[in-house]
């Protein structure tokens, strides 16, 4: 990590235009996911790594 480049956030926050951090409350405090939006579309990446 480059010194001075990390900016902590809390809750729902727009990180850069089109990318928004969204609180994903659950068993892990501070957990978040990202919504990616462009040209009227929104994408929410989902990871089911616990499934086999």
C-alpha positions in Angstrom: 0.0 0.0 0.0 1.4 3.4 -1.0 1.6 5.8 2.0 -1.3 8.2 2.1 -3.4 6.4 -0.5 -5.6 4.4 1.8 -8.9 6.0 2.9 -11.0 4.0 5.3 -14.8 4.3 5.0 -17.8 3.3 7.1 -21.1 2.1 5.6 -22.3 2.9 2.1 -19.8 5.1 0.3 -19.1 6.1 -3.3 -15.5 5.2 -3.8 -15.1 6.6 -7.3 -17.8 7.5 -9.9 -19.7 4.3 -10.8 -18.3 2.2 -7.9 -20.1 2.2 -4.6 -19.1 0.3 -1.4 -22.2 -1.1 0.3 -22.3 -2.4 3.8 -22.9 -6.2 3.8 -23.7 -6.7 7.5 -23.6 -10.2 8.7 -21.3 -12.3 10.9 -18.2 -10.2 10.0 -18.1 -6.6 11.3 -17.2 -4.1 8.7 -17.8 -6.4 5.7 -18.8 -4.7 2.5 -19.3 -5.4 -1.2 -19.3 -3.2 -4.2 -21.9 -2.1 -6.6 -20.6 -1.3 -10.1 -22.8 0.9 -12.3 -22.5 2.2 -15.9 -24.9 3.3 -18.6 -28.0 2.6 -16.5 -26.9 -0.9 -15.5 -25.8 -2.0 -12.0 -23.7 -5.1 -11.2 -23.4 -6.7 -7.8 -20.7 -9.3 -7.7 -21.6 -12.4 -5.7 -19.3 -15.0 -4.4 -20.6 -18.4 -3.3 -17.2 -19.8 -2.3 -18.7 -21.9 0.5 -20.7 -24.0 -2.0 -19.3 -27.2 -3.5 
